[in-house]
């Protein structure tokens, strides 16, 4: 069920599986073991459901049975923006493990239904071809590769595999709560369409992936601590695609309003936390600092001549390496 190309990327590598105990990650767990792919697992307990402790205990037992390492994290209490905050917590955890233990690939159990939901939600909010492509099977990230080996499979195909092999898994009841937008799309829109047009939807994503590979060349995004930059593609919508892709790794999902700001303005504050500035052919992404700071006149003048956004100057003044790199780029 896992495609040969994915298997070749995973063999003889250090792989980390993002595990939850649910149907999707359990199916991926056993598909990997069936193919003798080496991997360890990582699970986050958000403490939001009574059965989460059982899921962690199950993950530990499963790992011990198969001689794998099980990494666990008990997340701090989340009070606002649960989905975005939870995503930031788990990816920070995964990336800490990757850096500490040298994992090369991070595997998630996203499947075709997840991808289709995301596409429909983006379409309804306002999106172009780049955004509609959404999740990719393979994505290069700083220090590792994110892989989604189940992205070509429907949820029902995964359930059929689990049931045929009498494999137990946990069901998260919150996935049925239609107060959450994603669940509303899943139960009322994407699932009925997948049931009726599965083969056509699969084929459409194959075409979208081919088109994306043609239209969206990868960019070289560089980072210096919390300062990131890349050479503009000279296409505002393509630049925004890569800005959005980077901000997702920082735990922020851009709104339609923020996308419009970036399309029409040379700089914009996003999520009250990030400043995006377009200067002389480069896109710079830095933490947004609302406070003023005392800067020498000479420094202010140098920044003015280079065309640096006034909102970015305080950050650069207090981060010498980022400032030196930006001056090098703009000189």
Secondary structure as GFF3:
##gff-version 3
##sequence-region A 1 331
A	DSSP	alpha_helix	4	10	.	.	.	ID=ss1
A	DSSP	beta_strand	15	18	.	.	.	ID=ss2
A	DSSP	alpha_helix	23	34	.	.	.	ID=ss3
A	DSSP	beta_strand	40	45	.	.	.	ID=ss4
A	DSSP	alpha_helix	52	65	.	.	.	ID=ss5
A	DSSP	beta_strand	70	74	.	.	.	ID=ss6
A	DSSP	alpha_helix	82	101	.	.	.	ID=ss7
A	DSSP	beta_strand	105	107	.	.	.	ID=ss8
A	DSSP	alpha_helix	112	125	.	.	.	ID=ss9
A	DSSP	alpha_helix	129	133	.	.	.	ID=ss10
A	DSSP	beta_strand	138	141	.	.	.	ID=ss11
A	DSSP	beta_strand	144	147	.	.	.	ID=ss12
A	DSSP	alpha_helix	155	164	.	.	.	ID=ss13
A	DSSP	three_ten_helix	173	176	.	.	.	ID=ss14
A	DSSP	alpha_helix	181	185	.	.	.	ID=ss15
A	DSSP	pi_helix	186	190	.	.	.	ID=ss16
A	DSSP	alpha_helix	191	215	.	.	.	ID=ss17
A	DSSP	beta_strand	222	224	.	.	.	ID=ss18
A	DSSP	beta_strand	227	231	.	.	.	ID=ss19
A	DSSP	alpha_helix	236	249	.	.	.	ID=ss20
A	DSSP	alpha_helix	256	264	.	.	.	ID=ss21
A	DSSP	beta_strand	267	270	.	.	.	ID=ss22
A	DSSP	beta_strand	274	279	.	.	.	ID=ss23
A	DSSP	beta_strand	282	287	.	.	.	ID=ss24
A	DSSP	alpha_helix	297	306	.	.	.	ID=ss25
A	DSSP	alpha_helix	310	318	.	.	.	ID=ss26
A	DSSP	alpha_helix	320	330	.	.	.	ID=ss27
###
